[in-house]
Every structure is written in C-alpha cells, then in structure tokens.
Amino acid sequence: MSLAELVALEQRHAVPTYVRSPVQFVRGEGVYLYDDAGNQYLDFLAGISVLNVGHCHQIVVAAVQAQVAALTHVSNLYYTEPAMRLSRALAESSLGGKVFLCNSGAEANEAAIKLARRHRPGGGIVVLRDAFHGRTYGALSATPQEAKQAPFAPLVPGFVACEKDPDALTAAVGPGTAAVLLEPIQGEGGVLPLAPELLGAAREACDREGAVLIFDEVQTGMGRTGTLWAYEQTGVVPDALTSAKALGGGLPIGALITGERLADTLRPGDHGSTFAGGPVACAAALVALELCSDPALLAHVRSAGERLMAALGELPFIISVRGRGLLVGAELAPGLSAPGLAARALLQERLVINATGPSSLRLEPPLIVTEAQVDEAVRRLARVA
Ligand SMILES: *Cc1c(COP(=O)(O)O)cnc(C)c1O
C-alpha cells in the first residue's frame, strides 16, 4: 500500500492517539531503515531505544523463528524453558532476587507499584518531576505531567510528586512511604540524568524509613548507557528495577527484577498476565540480553556515546548536550524548533531522531552504531539546522 493509502486508513480506522511522520518503513537492518521506495535511513532512535542490538539481528531472528515454529504460547499455568531461563539470566545480571515477566514498560511499572504496596500496605509512592513511567493508570499516576494526567482524573491515589532536590526528596519520604520510583536518567522527560546526590538521598531516605527504592530502567537498561543497567554507574543499588523496551530485541516484553529482600513479597495469585513470559518473546530476550551484556559492546557504547556528545557539542546551534553512553539529549539554541528539526532530518536527510520537547532532541541509535555512522548522523543534522 502507498503512504497515502495508509494515511487514509489511519484517518478512517485508527484511534487518533499518535502523530505519525509521513514515512512508511518496510525493512530494517542494523542501524538502517528502508522506506517503501527503497530509500535508506540512518536510525538514531532505534524504535525509542528498543532496537539496541540493531534491526533484525540475525541471532534474534533465528531464535524467534525457531521458537515460533516450536511453541508460541501456553500461559503461565505451565512451565516453559525460555521464561525460566530468562528469569535466571535477568536476576543474575542485576539484583539477584526474582523476576516477574510482563509485556511492556508500563506493565513492568505496574508490577513494581504492586510490589511496593505489598511491601507496605497502603503506602505512598514518591515520584519525581519530569518522570515518565507509562500510560496505564498506575504508571500514569506515577507520571506527574499535567497534560498526560489531567484528562484522565481521578488517578490512582497515593502518588506524591517531588522536586528533583535531595532535601525535598528526603522530606517527602516518611514512615508511610512504600516506595520511591525514579528513572536514573529521565528519558521521555528530555534525557535528564539525575544528580548523584539525589540518588544518594533517595537511597538513604528509603533505608531510613524502610521504603523500597525502585529504578525504572525501561529506557536506560539493556546497555543503553554503557553498562548493562544504568544503576551500575550511579553507586546506588535499587531494591528492584524494571526493564522493557530493548529487552526483547524488538519484541514486546517487560520485567520486574527484585533484589533478594523483595523476592517473595508478591505472593501466589497477586499478579499475572496471559501473555507474560511467552516463549517467543522470552527466546528473543535471552539472546538480546546476552548480546547487550557483552563487555566489548558496552565499552563501545561508552566511546561511541562520548564521540556523539562531543560532535553534537561542536554544532553552533546546539547549546548543551547531556546523557550517558548512547542515550543523548541536545538542547537547541533559542528560535530553533526541535520537532521541526527532527522532521527535516527525517524527510530531507533520512536521519531518524526524535524531539522530547520544543527545544530538545533525543538521539539513541542501536548500540552497534559505528563511529563512521555517528559522524555521518552529525553531518546530516548539521545540514538541516
Ligand atoms: C517507554 C517507557 C515506559 C513505558 O514503556 P511502554 O512499553 O511504552 O509501556 C516506562 N518507563 C520509561 C522510563 C520509559 O522510557
């Protein structure tokens, strides 16, 4: 079908929740996407940090093909090997406790919120300004953004939005607090790394009050920041973390990973999902997790990220650059529109990037991006400013 036909179908049949760019992609390979006319695009968004291993990675494709032909679904009433192997791999890769598998980032945070409430019944959940934790009611209630929340009030009670200040956070956590939930680097908020002092204050406050500290690593995890999990670089270990986005190598899957202390907090019957831990998504995730754990790849993420940030910092129309590894945000000079620039990059230069706000760009290429591709992306960006 032509793009015009797709737009017509969208207008007639798709609930209009998305603002799509006028491009139809039909194929992906590594760091490249191809549209219906065969044009090649440099993908510096990776499906919003989903294709960390690159599009259609051969090993992921092979694992999915083998599993889909053997067994696609049985539900959690029975055992399947991929789910149990993935649970072990995720726990051993991080906090050492137990894993609840689900289907998305929002669902992973829903599980985390239920974990927190089981830990301290009726307890409050402290979240931070500019946070994004997803669109379902619990996750939305944890996302203190007026435009996203207001139309859907009343929200789930018990969420407290706190300024990103160590003293404010220390004051916000009390004996009635069940959890502090935060992103170590706020992704949708505009790639805003949280200060080490803030993370330290969150850890201390939770320890003092017996609350649990939960890191939402849906976007920062799976190698994106140059370590498998971003918390490894913060000096703070959370009590639980959530993953999704890149976890499935392109397939939809999410996970809540606990530390040992919370491993058995959720009990039989407390939570569940029909598709959760399905064999195909888990087979893909097992491979993606192994690929993203490779120390050589992680070292490459750190150096490629530094190269990208340095090159962006040299551009005259960029006033500041922030992020870690290949999760990079850039603030544009006054007068420039980030959505406009992203649109021109896509249509004129075939560079896929994203605007997180009126003046902020976000770049998060597949982790396998080469230095030459980094340089090429920056050259293309420079031409559309
Ligand atoms: C994308 C994202 C989510 C939501 O994930 P979905 O899979 O879209 O539900 C939650 N938290 C963070 C930090 C994210 O980046």
The ligand as a Tripos MOL2 file, in Angstrom:
@<TRIPOS>MOLECULE
LIG
   15    15     1     0     0
SMALL
NO_CHARGES

@<TRIPOS>ATOM
      1 C1          8.9440    3.8730   27.4840 C.3       1 LIG1
      2 C2          8.9980    3.9500   28.9530 C.ar      1 LIG1
      3 C3          7.9910    3.3960   29.7600 C.ar      1 LIG1
      4 C4          6.7330    2.7910   29.1950 C.3       1 LIG1
      5 O1          7.0020    1.6610   28.4240 O.3       1 LIG1
      6 P1          5.8460    1.0800   27.4700 P.3       1 LIG1
      7 O2          6.4520   -0.1900   26.9470 O.co2     1 LIG1
      8 O3          5.6180    2.1040   26.4150 O.co2     1 LIG1
      9 O4          4.6600    0.8560   28.3020 O.co2     1 LIG1
     10 C5          8.1590    3.4350   31.1210 C.ar      1 LIG1
     11 N1          9.2530    3.9930   31.6740 N.ar      1 LIG1
     12 C6         10.2350    4.5260   30.9300 C.ar      1 LIG1
     13 C7         11.4300    5.0910   31.6070 C.3       1 LIG1
     14 C8         10.1390    4.5330   29.5450 C.ar      1 LIG1
     15 O5         11.0960    5.0990   28.8210 O.3       1 LIG1
@<TRIPOS>BOND
     1     1     2 1
     2     2     3 ar
     3     2    14 ar
     4     3     4 1
     5     3    10 ar
     6     4     5 1
     7     5     6 1
     8     6     7 2
     9     6     8 1
    10     6     9 1
    11    10    11 ar
    12    11    12 ar
    13    12    13 1
    14    12    14 ar
    15    14    15 1
@<TRIPOS>SUBSTRUCTURE
     1 LIG1         1 GROUP 0 **** ****
